[in-house]
Amino acid sequence: MDELEILKKQWQSQEQVLPHLSYNDIYKMLLKKSSSIVKWIFYISIAEILFWTLLSFLVPESSTKFSDDIGLHNILIGVNVLNYSVFGFFIFLFYRNYRKISTTDSIKDLMKNILRTRKTVKYFVIYNVTASVLLIIGINFYYYVNQDIVFRFMTEDYGITNISQERFMKMFFVIQILFGIVMIGFVLLFYRIVYGILLRRLHKNYKELKKIEV
């Protein structure tokens, strides 16, 4: 049994003797737990952007050269600038939510800040998943309308011979689709496990606060 449950039982058994003290003890415990959860959300979002930045440095030079050769260089730079800007904005929101929850001095404000944090995380997840799907679709659409260029550079860079352009492009898009599905699946799984656990804990705190508010 954790400390919060012990305090709740003490509060219920002694509410007629020390209702104010017990009430404050439970509130402070929920405030501390909620603040810690939101702090972890903030830290994880920073770790996430650092992970994707590090991953970008591990992309093979041949892949970077291929993107540059077919004219995706400036497009990808623009996409990265937009993505980092939005990501940075969400990190700022997570930090602001953490500061607000840490300095909350009433149950109603804490409940409101918990709901705001949950909503921010949901928007963050929706943005990242949607952006990933649109980026994969956009890049593959670019490949589709520039099949001749893609085929020429792929065959030149990788020395592929004895295959028709039609057959090669079919195989190419099958691989792209499978890769896209795996990537989106990985992102969804990550968000469901990591942020999902934290959001469920926040929701549990919200329900506990609702009980002692009455």
N, C-alpha and C positions, 0 to 999 in steps of 0.2 A: 504494500500500500504506500503510495507516494505521500509527500508532505502536504500537498493540497487536499487530498482525501482525508488525512488526519485532522487538518484544520476545519474542514467542512463538518466532520463528525463532532468535533469539539464545539463548533458553533451551534450545531443543531441541539446538542445536549445541554448547553449552557446559555442559550439565546436569551433566557429570561434574566439571567444574572449579569452577563457581560455581552450584550448584543452589539454594542458599538465597537468594542475592541475586536471581537470575532469578525465582524463585518469588514473592518479595516485590514485585518490580517489576510483574509481571503482575497480581498481586492488587490492588496499589494503583491500577493503571490501570483495572481492572474496577470497583473501588470508586468511583473518581472518575466514571466514565461512568455507573454506576448511580445515584449520588447526583444527578448532573446531570439525568438522565431524570426521576427522581421529583420533583425541584424544578420541572421544567417542567410535570409533571402538576398540581402544587400551584398554580402560576401560572395555568395554563389554566383550572382549575376556578374560580378567583377571577374571571378575565376573563369566564367564561361567565355567572356570576351577575350581574356588572355589566352584561353585554350584555342579559340578559333584563329587568333592572331598568330600563335605559335604554329598552328597547323598550316597556315598559309605559307610559312617559310619552309615547310617540308614538302611542298608541291614540287615534283620533278621539273627540272629546267626544260625538258622537252615539252611538257604540258603548257608551261608559260610561253615558250616559243611558238607553239601551235596556236594558242589564243591570240598572240600578237600578229602572227602571219595572216590569220583569216579576218583580222580587223576588230577583235573583241577587246583590245587593250583599253581604249578610252571608255568604252561602255562599262567594263568591269570596274575601272577606277571610279566612275560616277556612282555605280551601284554600291561600292564599298564605302564611299564618302557618305552616301545617304544612310546606309545600314549602321555605320559607326555613330552617326549623328543621332539616329533614333535610339540606338542601344544606349548611348551616353545619356540621353534624356530619361530613359527608364531607370537607369542607375541613379540618377539624381532624384527621381520620384521615390525610389526605394529608400534612399538615404533620408529624404524628407519625411517619409512615413515613419521611419525608425525614430527620428528625432521627436516627431509629434507624439508617438506612443510612449516614448521614454519620459516625456514631461507631462503626460496626461494626469489630471487631478480629479477626474470624476468618472463614474461608470458610464454615463451616456456618451461622453467624449471618447472613452476608450473603445466602446462598442462601435461608434461611428468610424474611428480610425482603423479598427480591425476590418470593417466592411470595405473601407477605402483601399486598404492594402490588398485584400483579396481581389478586389476589382482590378487594381493595377497589375497584379500578377497575371490575372486572366487575360487582360489586354496585351501584356507582354508576350505571353505564350501564343496568343492568336496572331500577333504581328510576326513573330519569328517563324511560325509554321507556314503562314500565308506567304511571307516573303520568300521562304525557301522553295515553296511550290511554284510561285510565279517566276523565280529566278531559273529554276530547272526548265520550266515550260518555255520561258523566253529564250534561253540559250539554245534549246533544241529547235525552236522555231527558226532561230537565226541559222543554225546548221542546215535546216531543211531547205530554206530559200537560197542557201549558198552551197548546195551539195557538190557542185563542180569544184569549188575552191577547197572544200573540206577533203574531198577525195584526192585532189592533186597533192595537197600538203601532207596528208596522212601517208600516201604511198611514197612520197619523196622522203619524208622524215623517218619512216619505219621500214622502208625498203620492201613494201608489200607489192607483189607482182602476181600475175596469172589469176586475176579475179576481176570480174566486171564491176563497173561502178554501181550498177543497180543492186547486185548481190552484196557488195561491200557495205553500201549505205543501209540496207536492211539489217545486216548484222550489227552495224554501228548503232542504229537507233534502238535495237533490242537491248544492247548492252547499256545504252544511256537510260532507257526506261527502267531496267532492273536496278541500276545504280541509284537512280532517283528514288525508287520505292524503298530501297534499303536505307538511304540517307534520311528520308522523311520518317520512316519507321524508327530509326535511331533517335531522331529529335523528339518524336512523340513519346517514346519510351522513357527517355531521359526526363522530360518535363513531367510525365505522369508519376514517375517514381520520386524524383527529388522535390519538385514544387508541389506535387500532389500531397505528399506526406506533410509538408509544412503548412499547406492550406487547410488540411483536415485538422491539424492541431490548433490552428487559429480558430477554426469554426467551433471546435470543442470548447475553447476558452470563451468564445462569444456566447455559447449556450449557457456556460456556467455563470457568466456575468448577467445574463438575462434572468437567471433564477434568483440571484441575490439582489437584483434591482427591484423586484416585486416587494 
